[in-house]
């Protein structure tokens, strides 16, 4: 027999799969559907490295196994092709972004095919294709007509390097997520999606989906639901008899008697209304001007000392005790959260305490801890003190009573606020889907008629931003100057393009019917395949793509286009792959490409090591030694062909085969791929020890390995007489009679504490187990000179000696 040579067999089977189309998502009668989805890649000029392929290997194993289990499996792939990297590369080199992106797509597509991933390439979507972004623009218009898309002038995070606006989620530590430049604050007219209309549902429906808990928590924190009360303070002006109402939101109305000052956001409109009454108006205005230059992230950072300015000559009146308290403006208070004004209780809030000490403000204790010593700062709930008629009440009871008392005077009401902000989708860049809106002086902002979609991105040579927060498209008169579709008069196109996350928020819908020219997908295909059964990708998208996709689905469901509430029923986030102690990165020079590995060891070796290197959801370090070990294993599996025998039976081996079937099946279902590979290695080692291996046992092992190492499995299967692809074979099932364990681990306790363990033969009597237990040296140490009062025995599990 010829030695294992992946270079000869892998291309052969890749051609076979493509010609036969066995991985196309098609419906077989009686089969359940399974939609397995990868987060589609951005077509970087550098292509993919093995860190990227970890997630793709996971989904491919699941999809191939489901196929063998009789499921109608949809496993598509596409490219998230718009975005800043390609545009910045175009500015640098003068090469049009479409040219570079198409080249990168060809490279990555080839890498994925050479890796043996079973995608339905006929369903491929590419977001810069006009046939795709026509429907991205249709999505925008649908949301616009439903009142879920709007334009307004707003303070935004602006990257001076990328020369575009960034969503709040794209600012990390006050820097641009993409290029790392410090972010600036600008006031620009921008487009938004009203994701806040769905805040409650986005939060509540997290309980309906099988996602990692850490992702759910990240979304919960980002949505940031706060239940509390809105209280009306009054701003008292020295030179006026009229007081101005000041709504303040708090989650701790039980601390209201301890409020010794209030703080306003620099953007709060009431400051302008009371401006003439502020004695230190100039320094307050100077502070506000400086504050508005800061980014939101910078203003709320816990690392920075809180600053503020007192509005001298202005006081607020606490509605619960009519005490006059000072009013400050401070940049850590944001206008778009709550009411833009907060009540400060220094004795029961760390931030308020630090601020009060800095500016010499009163500190009044109003909550006494239960069963704890009095503290200078107590942020928990307790019993009210120094709170007039409410003293002595618990925090929870006091909340009810204070709201009731103030609401009778129309000075308080229960309310809910969210941290979530509307999704800013405007980008002042070229390489994106144009926003399909026309601005007319007479008719206002008018949607482009659907019959005129797509609004095609013009082929321009100057990709540099136009300045003053304008897109490069603003420099193209041919693109900008149009007639108003309503009145026929002169008008101008919107020149901002959409955030690339808009394109990726619905792509999984398009896969179901990617060639449809009349709709983004037919209802029949949407109903057949969705929601996605398994989505595999990185946890870094928790508060961006994953949240936005959930918003899109809920909006489209409300508008009658979808019948389901959640896009992804099950989510799995793969761990990061490190090499030489760092995350793989071209700039760090620690990238390993699949091309190099495939050429040296073959795609199956690479795939197997991706799965074997460690727990799939945890960060792992790439090991060249580990790759070699996986290659040796595949050579062993290959050479076992020579040992197969059609006549002989081997009871011990047959038993191990059935145990392996159970283990591999359960491990794949539970994403424990590393232990599944281990089980196959153990089985192969045992087979190697035998003089001959029963053919059926060997066939079973090859079937179990096939989703992980498809090329070698197909080749071996055909050599063993298989007439069709191994993926048309039925997934192995185990015989329960072979699974029964001959022994079990007995836990030995003394007074309920584990003191020893021992392996015991199944079926051993209680009397014999007692005898064996009392002989154990570790047990003797604990029962020596003690009276055993009682022995508790749980068959197959434990024995507990109760001693005096």
ZAMARGU-4260 file (C-alpha; in steps of 0.2 Angstrom, whole numbers, plus 5000, padded with zeros to 4 digits):
<rodrens>
0) 5000/5000/5000 | 5006/5017/4996 | 5010/5029/5010 | 4998/5043/5016 | 5001/5058/5004
5) 4988/5072/5007 | 4995/5082/4992 | 4988/5069/4980 | 4971/5065/4988 | 4965/5081/4995
10) 4963/5090/4978 | 4955/5075/4971 | 4941/5076/4984 | 4939/5094/4984 | 4935/5093/4965
15) 4923/5079/4968 | 4913/5088/4981 | 4912/5104/4970 | 4906/5094/4955 | 4894/5083/4965
20) 4887/5097/4975 | 4885/5086/4990 | 4886/5101/5002 | 4872/5111/4994 | 4858/5116/5006
25) 4844/5106/4999 | 4829/5098/5006 | 4827/5079/5008 | 4810/5072/5012 | 4807/5069/5030
30) 4823/5077/5036 | 4824/5090/5049 | 4833/5107/5044 | 4849/5112/5052 | 4856/5130/5048
35) 4874/5131/5053 | 4882/5148/5051 | 4899/5156/5052 | 4903/5174/5055 | 4908/5178/5037
40) 4926/5185/5035 | 4931/5203/5030 | 4942/5200/5014 | 4959/5207/5021 | 4973/5208/5008
45) 4983/5196/5019 | 4970/5182/5019 | 4966/5171/5033 | 4977/5163/5046 | 4975/5147/5057
50) 4967/5158/5071 | 4953/5162/5059 | 4950/5144/5054 | 4947/5138/5072 | 4929/5143/5071
55) 4926/5137/5053 | 4933/5120/5058 | 4921/5119/5072 | 4905/5123/5062 | 4911/5112/5048
60) 4912/5097/5060 | 4895/5100/5066 | 4887/5103/5049 | 4895/5087/5042 | 4889/5076/5057
65) 4872/5083/5056 | 4872/5079/5037 | 4876/5061/5041 | 4862/5061/5054 | 4850/5064/5041
70) 4847/5083/5043 | 4844/5095/5029 | 4859/5105/5032 | 4862/5123/5026 | 4880/5129/5028
75) 4884/5144/5018 | 4898/5157/5016 | 4900/5175/5010 | 4911/5190/5012 | 4908/5206/5023
80) 4917/5217/5009 | 4913/5235/5013 | 4923/5245/5026 | 4938/5256/5031 | 4953/5244/5028
85) 4950/5242/5010 | 4947/5261/5008 | 4962/5266/5018 | 4972/5254/5007 | 4965/5262/4991
90) 4970/5280/4998 | 4987/5274/5001 | 4990/5264/4985 | 4978/5272/4973 | 4971/5255/4969
95) 4952/5255/4969 | 4945/5246/4984 | 4934/5235/4973 | 4950/5228/4964 | 4959/5224/4980
100) 4943/5217/4989 | 4939/5206/4974 | 4957/5199/4974 | 4957/5196/4993 | 4940/5187/4991
105) 4947/5175/4978 | 4962/5171/4989 | 4951/5168/5005 | 4938/5158/4995 | 4953/5147/4989
110) 4960/5145/5006 | 4943/5139/5013 | 4941/5127/4998 | 4958/5120/5001 | 4954/5117/5019
115) 4940/5106/5015 | 4926/5116/5022 | 4909/5110/5015 | 4901/5126/5011 | 4886/5129/4999
120) 4896/5141/4987 | 4881/5144/4976 | 4873/5154/4990 | 4888/5165/4992 | 4884/5183/4996
125) 4896/5198/4995 | 4891/5214/5003 | 4898/5226/4990 | 4889/5217/4976 | 4875/5229/4970
130) 4863/5214/4970 | 4866/5213/4989 | 4867/5231/4994 | 4851/5234/4985 | 4842/5225/4999
135) 4853/5233/5012 | 4846/5250/5005 | 4829/5242/5005 | 4831/5238/5023 | 4835/5256/5027
140) 4820/5262/5017 | 4809/5250/5026 | 4815/5256/5043 | 4814/5274/5037 | 4796/5272/5032
145) 4792/5264/5048 | 4799/5278/5058 | 4814/5268/5064 | 4827/5278/5054 | 4829/5297/5057
150) 4842/5310/5054 | 4847/5323/5067 | 4862/5334/5072 | 4871/5326/5087 | 4887/5325/5096
155) 4897/5311/5089 | 4913/5302/5091 | 4925/5306/5077 | 4941/5298/5071 | 4953/5311/5064
160) 4963/5297/5056 | 4949/5287/5048 | 4940/5304/5045 | 4923/5296/5050 | 4910/5295/5064
165) 4911/5280/5075 | 4897/5272/5084 | 4899/5272/5103 | 4903/5253/5102 | 4918/5256/5091
170) 4927/5267/5103 | 4938/5257/5115 | 4948/5267/5129 | 4944/5283/5120 | 4952/5277/5104
175) 4946/5271/5087 | 4943/5253/5088 | 4951/5250/5070 | 4966/5262/5070 | 4969/5266/5088
180) 4969/5285/5085 | 4962/5296/5099 | 4944/5300/5096 | 4937/5318/5095 | 4920/5325/5098
185) 4910/5333/5084 | 4893/5340/5081 | 4886/5333/5064 | 4870/5329/5056 | 4869/5310/5056
190) 4857/5295/5053 | 4851/5284/5067 | 4841/5268/5069 | 4829/5268/5083 | 4836/5252/5092
195) 4830/5260/5108 | 4812/5256/5104 | 4817/5238/5106 | 4827/5239/5122 | 4815/5230/5133
200) 4813/5216/5121 | 4831/5214/5117 | 4834/5212/5136 | 4819/5201/5140 | 4822/5189/5125
205) 4840/5184/5130 | 4831/5171/5140 | 4824/5163/5125 | 4841/5159/5117 | 4855/5146/5120
210) 4870/5158/5121 | 4885/5159/5132 | 4881/5167/5148 | 4895/5180/5146 | 4888/5186/5130
215) 4871/5188/5137 | 4878/5198/5152 | 4888/5209/5140 | 4872/5213/5131 | 4862/5215/5147
220) 4875/5228/5153 | 4876/5237/5136 | 4857/5239/5136 | 4858/5244/5154 | 4840/5244/5161
225) 4838/5255/5176 | 4822/5255/5186 | 4819/5269/5197 | 4810/5286/5199 | 4809/5302/5191
230) 4808/5316/5204 | 4804/5334/5201 | 4817/5346/5210 | 4814/5365/5207 | 4827/5377/5202
235) 4825/5393/5212 | 4831/5409/5205 | 4836/5424/5216 | 4830/5437/5204 | 4813/5428/5199
240) 4798/5422/5208 | 4795/5408/5195 | 4804/5392/5199 | 4809/5380/5185 | 4805/5361/5187
245) 4821/5350/5185 | 4817/5331/5183 | 4830/5320/5190 | 4831/5301/5188 | 4837/5290/5203
250) 4837/5272/5206 | 4839/5275/5225 | 4824/5286/5230 | 4826/5279/5248 | 4842/5291/5249
255) 4833/5307/5245 | 4834/5315/5262 | 4853/5313/5260 | 4854/5323/5243 | 4865/5338/5247
260) 4868/5344/5229 | 4862/5341/5211 | 4872/5340/5195 | 4868/5344/5178 | 4875/5338/5161
265) 4884/5352/5151 | 4872/5350/5137 | 4856/5352/5149 | 4845/5365/5141 | 4840/5373/5158
270) 4857/5380/5159 | 4854/5391/5144 | 4837/5396/5152 | 4844/5402/5168 | 4860/5409/5161
275) 4857/5427/5166 | 4855/5422/5184 | 4872/5412/5185 | 4884/5424/5194 | 4900/5415/5187
280) 4892/5413/5170 | 4909/5415/5160 | 4918/5402/5169 | 4903/5390/5168 | 4902/5393/5149
285) 4921/5390/5148 | 4919/5374/5157 | 4904/5368/5146 | 4914/5372/5130 | 4929/5362/5136
290) 4917/5347/5141 | 4909/5346/5124 | 4926/5343/5116 | 4928/5327/5126 | 4921/5310/5120
295) 4908/5301/5130 | 4921/5288/5135 | 4933/5301/5142 | 4919/5309/5152 | 4913/5294/5161
300) 4930/5286/5163 | 4932/5279/5181 | 4950/5282/5180 | 4949/5301/5179 | 4945/5313/5193
305) 4928/5321/5192 | 4927/5339/5189 | 4913/5352/5189 | 4908/5370/5192 | 4895/5377/5204
310) 4881/5388/5196 | 4883/5402/5209 | 4867/5411/5213 | 4857/5396/5208 | 4850/5383/5221
315) 4838/5368/5219 | 4824/5363/5231 | 4824/5345/5237 | 4805/5341/5236 | 4805/5329/5251
320) 4811/5342/5264 | 4811/5358/5255 | 4830/5361/5258 | 4839/5372/5247 | 4855/5364/5239
325) 4868/5370/5227 | 4868/5366/5208 | 4884/5360/5199 | 4887/5357/5180 | 4899/5342/5178
330) 4905/5333/5162 | 4903/5315/5170 | 4884/5318/5168 | 4877/5313/5151 | 4862/5322/5143
335) 4857/5306/5134 | 4855/5295/5150 | 4841/5298/5161 | 4836/5316/5162 | 4853/5324/5161
340) 4852/5328/5179 | 4857/5318/5195 | 4854/5320/5213 | 4870/5318/5223 | 4870/5308/5240
345) 4888/5308/5246 | 4886/5296/5261 | 4879/5283/5249 | 4888/5284/5233 | 4907/5283/5230
350) 4907/5295/5215 | 4896/5308/5225 | 4907/5306/5240 | 4923/5310/5231 | 4915/5325/5222
355) 4908/5332/5239 | 4925/5330/5248 | 4934/5339/5233 | 4922/5354/5234 | 4918/5354/5252
360) 4900/5349/5251 | 4889/5342/5265 | 4888/5324/5269 | 4872/5317/5277 | 4869/5299/5282
365) 4852/5293/5279 | 4854/5274/5277 | 4860/5263/5292 | 4866/5246/5287 | 4857/5231/5295
370) 4868/5219/5306 | 4884/5229/5300 | 4895/5243/5308 | 4892/5261/5303 | 4903/5266/5288
375) 4908/5283/5281 | 4901/5276/5264 | 4887/5263/5263 | 4880/5260/5246 | 4869/5245/5250
380) 4851/5245/5257 | 4846/5246/5275 | 4835/5256/5287 | 4832/5274/5285 | 4838/5287/5297
385) 4838/5306/5297 | 4823/5304/5285 | 4809/5313/5294 | 4793/5302/5294 | 4801/5288/5284
390) 4815/5285/5297 | 4814/5267/5303 | 4808/5260/5286 | 4818/5247/5276 | 4825/5254/5260
395) 4812/5244/5249 | 4797/5250/5260 | 4804/5268/5260 | 4805/5268/5241 | 4786/5264/5240
400) 4781/5276/5253 | 4792/5291/5247 | 4786/5289/5229 | 4768/5288/5235 | 4770/5304/5245
405) 4778/5314/5231 | 4767/5307/5217 | 4752/5314/5227 | 4760/5331/5224 | 4764/5326/5206
410) 4783/5327/5210 | 4788/5309/5207 | 4784/5294/5196 | 4791/5277/5193 | 4801/5276/5177
415) 4813/5265/5168 | 4829/5271/5158 | 4841/5262/5147 | 4860/5264/5144 | 4857/5259/5126
420) 4857/5273/5113 | 4851/5273/5095 | 4862/5266/5083 | 4872/5279/5073 | 4874/5272/5055
425) 4881/5287/5046 | 4899/5285/5039 | 4908/5299/5030 | 4917/5287/5019 | 4917/5280/5001
430) 4918/5261/5003 | 4900/5257/5009 | 4882/5256/5004 | 4875/5273/5000 | 4861/5279/5010
435) 4846/5280/4999 | 4839/5297/5003 | 4837/5313/4992 | 4837/5330/5001 | 4825/5343/4993
440) 4823/5360/5000 | 4805/5360/4996 | 4800/5342/5001 | 4814/5338/5014 | 4822/5321/5016
445) 4814/5310/5003 | 4817/5291/5001 | 4823/5285/4985 | 4809/5275/4976 | 4811/5256/4978
450) 4811/5255/4959 | 4827/5265/4958 | 4837/5253/4969 | 4851/5250/4970 | 4858/5267/4972
455) 4875/5262/4965 | 4891/5267/4972 | 4900/5277/4959 | 4917/5273/4952 | 4927/5288/4958
460) 4946/5290/4959 | 4947/5302/4974 | 4944/5292/4989 | 4949/5305/5002 | 4936/5312/5013
465) 4929/5329/5008 | 4933/5337/5024 | 4921/5345/5037 | 4914/5328/5041 | 4909/5325/5023
470) 4910/5309/5012 | 4921/5308/4997 | 4904/5306/4987 | 4901/5324/4991 | 4914/5328/4978
475) 4905/5319/4964 | 4892/5331/4956 | 4886/5317/4945 | 4881/5307/4960 | 4875/5321/4971
480) 4864/5332/4959 | 4848/5324/4955 | 4829/5328/4954 | 4818/5326/4968 | 4807/5310/4966
485) 4792/5320/4974 | 4792/5337/4966 | 4804/5335/4951 | 4814/5350/4957 | 4833/5351/4960
490) 4839/5340/4974 | 4855/5332/4981 | 4858/5314/4986 | 4863/5309/5004 | 4882/5307/5003
495) 4885/5297/5019 | 4887/5278/5017 | 4880/5265/5029 | 4890/5258/5044 | 4896/5241/5037
500) 4887/5233/5052 | 4871/5237/5043 | 4876/5225/5029 | 4880/5211/5041 | 4865/5213/5052
505) 4854/5204/5039 | 4866/5193/5028 | 4860/5177/5036 | 4843/5180/5029 | 4849/5182/5011
510) 4858/5165/5012 | 4842/5157/5011 | 4837/5164/4994 | 4853/5173/4988 | 4848/5174/4970
515) 4831/5182/4972 | 4829/5198/4963 | 4811/5202/4969 | 4814/5201/4988 | 4828/5200/5000
520) 4822/5182/5002 | 4805/5173/4999 | 4794/5169/5013 | 4795/5151/5009 | 4814/5150/5010
525) 4814/5160/5026 | 4801/5149/5034 | 4811/5133/5028 | 4828/5138/5036 | 4827/5151/5049
530) 4831/5154/5063 | 4849/5149/5062 | 4851/5134/5073 | 4870/5136/5077 | 4880/5152/5074
535) 4899/5151/5077 | 4910/5166/5079 | 4920/5178/5090 | 4914/5185/5107 | 4920/5202/5102
540) 4904/5205/5092 | 4893/5204/5107 | 4888/5222/5108 | 4889/5226/5089 | 4884/5213/5076
545) 4875/5201/5088 | 4864/5215/5095 | 4861/5224/5079 | 4856/5207/5070 | 4843/5205/5085
550) 4836/5222/5082 | 4834/5219/5063 | 4825/5203/5066 | 4813/5210/5078 | 4810/5226/5067
555) 4806/5215/5052 | 4795/5203/5062 | 4785/5218/5068 | 4783/5224/5050 | 4777/5207/5044
560) 4792/5201/5035 | 4798/5187/5047 | 4789/5175/5059 | 4802/5173/5072 | 4809/5184/5086
565) 4827/5179/5087 | 4840/5176/5073 | 4852/5164/5081 | 4845/5150/5092 | 4862/5144/5098
570) 4878/5153/5098 | 4896/5146/5101 | 4911/5158/5103 | 4927/5150/5099 | 4943/5154/5109
575) 4957/5165/5103 | 4973/5156/5095 | 4989/5163/5102 | 5007/5160/5095 | 5023/5165/5103
580) 5013/5172/5118 | 5002/5184/5108 | 4986/5184/5097 | 4991/5181/5079 | 4993/5197/5070
585) 5002/5202/5054 | 5010/5217/5062 | 5017/5206/5076 | 5025/5194/5063 | 5017/5178/5072
590) 5005/5173/5059 | 5004/5155/5053 | 4994/5154/5036 | 4984/5138/5031 | 4993/5139/5014
595) 5010/5134/5022 | 5002/5120/5034 | 4992/5113/5020 | 5007/5112/5008 | 5018/5103/5022
600) 5005/5092/5031 | 4989/5093/5022 | 4972/5101/5026 | 4966/5087/5037 | 4981/5088/5049
605) 4978/5107/5051 | 4959/5104/5054 | 4963/5090/5066 | 4975/5101/5076 | 4963/5116/5076
610) 4951/5104/5085 | 4963/5095/5096 | 4974/5110/5103 | 4962/5113/5118 | 4944/5117/5123
615) 4936/5125/5109 | 4929/5140/5119 | 4945/5144/5127 | 4961/5153/5122 | 4975/5141/5116
620) 4993/5142/5111 | 4998/5135/5094 | 5011/5122/5095 | 5021/5116/5080 | 5024/5100/5089
625) 5006/5097/5091 | 5003/5098/5072 | 5016/5085/5070 | 5008/5073/5082 | 4991/5075/5073
630) 5000/5071/5056 | 5007/5055/5064 | 4990/5050/5070 | 4983/5052/5052 | 4997/5041/5046
635) 4992/5028/5059 | 4974/5028/5053 | 4980/5026/5035 | 4991/5012/5038 | 4977/5002/5048
640) 4969/4998/5031 | 4982/4984/5029 | 4976/4976/5046 | 4958/4975/5041 | 4949/4958/5040
645) 4931/4954/5035 | 4930/4938/5044 | 4937/4940/5061 | 4928/4947/5077 | 4936/4955/5092
650) 4925/4957/5107 | 4936/4969/5117 | 4939/4980/5101 | 4921/4980/5097 | 4916/4986/5115
655) 4929/5000/5113 | 4922/5005/5096 | 4904/5007/5104 | 4911/5017/5118 | 4920/5028/5106
660) 4904/5031/5096 | 4895/5037/5111 | 4910/5048/5117 | 4913/5056/5100 | 4895/5059/5097
665) 4892/5067/5114 | 4908/5077/5113 | 4904/5084/5096 | 4887/5089/5102 | 4894/5097/5117
670) 4908/5106/5108 | 4922/5095/5116 | 4931/5092/5100 | 4948/5090/5109 | 4942/5075/5119
675) 4933/5068/5104 | 4950/5068/5095 | 4958/5060/5110 | 4945/5046/5110 | 4949/5042/5091
680) 4967/5042/5095 | 4965/5029/5109 | 4954/5018/5098 | 4968/5019/5084 | 4981/5015/5096
685) 4972/4999/5102 | 4968/4994/5084 | 4987/4996/5080 | 4991/4983/5094 | 4980/4970/5086
690) 4986/4958/5073 | 4970/4961/5063 | 4956/4973/5064 | 4938/4969/5060 | 4933/4979/5044
695) 4917/4985/5052 | 4926/4992/5067 | 4938/5001/5056 | 4924/5008/5045 | 4915/5015/5061
700) 4931/5024/5066 | 4933/5031/5049 | 4915/5037/5049 | 4918/5045/5066 | 4933/5054/5060
705) 4926/5060/5043 | 4918/5077/5049 | 4935/5081/5056 | 4947/5075/5043 | 4936/5073/5027
710) 4949/5070/5013 | 4958/5055/5021 | 4941/5048/5026 | 4933/5049/5009 | 4949/5041/5001
715) 4949/5027/5014 | 4930/5024/5012 | 4932/5023/4993 | 4947/5011/4995 | 4936/5000/5006
720) 4923/4999/4993 | 4912/5014/4996 | 4902/5018/4981 | 4896/5036/4986 | 4903/5049/4998
725) 4906/5045/5016 | 4894/5060/5020 | 4880/5050/5013 | 4883/5036/5025 | 4873/5035/5042
730) 4882/5042/5057 | 4887/5027/5068 | 4876/5022/5083 | 4881/5013/5098 | 4874/4997/5107
735) 4870/5001/5125 | 4875/4984/5131 | 4893/4988/5127 | 4893/5004/5136 | 4890/4997/5154
740) 4905/5000/5165 | 4913/4986/5173 | 4919/4997/5187 | 4914/5013/5196 | 4923/5025/5207
745) 4917/5024/5225 | 4918/5040/5235 | 4922/5037/5253 | 4916/5050/5266 | 4919/5051/5285
750) 4906/5062/5293 | 4901/5069/5276 | 4918/5074/5270 | 4927/5065/5256 | 4942/5056/5263
755) 4946/5043/5249 | 4941/5036/5233 | 4943/5018/5226 | 4938/5009/5210 | 4925/4995/5213
760) 4919/4982/5202 | 4900/4984/5197 | 4888/4973/5206 | 4899/4972/5222 | 4888/4969/5237
765) 4886/4982/5251 | 4894/4970/5263 | 4910/4968/5253 | 4911/4987/5250 | 4910/4990/5269
770) 4924/4977/5271 | 4935/4985/5257 | 4932/5003/5264 | 4937/4998/5282 | 4954/4991/5276
775) 4959/5007/5267 | 4974/5016/5275 | 4967/5033/5272 | 4951/5028/5280 | 4959/5020/5296
780) 4967/5037/5300 | 4950/5045/5302 | 4941/5031/5311 | 4955/5025/5323 | 4949/5024/5341
785) 4932/5031/5335 | 4915/5023/5336 | 4906/5021/5319 | 4888/5025/5324 | 4881/5023/5306
790) 4886/5018/5288 | 4876/5027/5274 | 4878/5018/5257 | 4872/5024/5240 | 4874/5010/5227
795) 4886/5014/5213 | 4891/5031/5221 | 4897/5033/5239 | 4899/5026/5257 | 4898/5038/5272
800) 4905/5033/5289 | 4897/5043/5303 | 4908/5042/5318 | 4907/5050/5336
</rodrens>
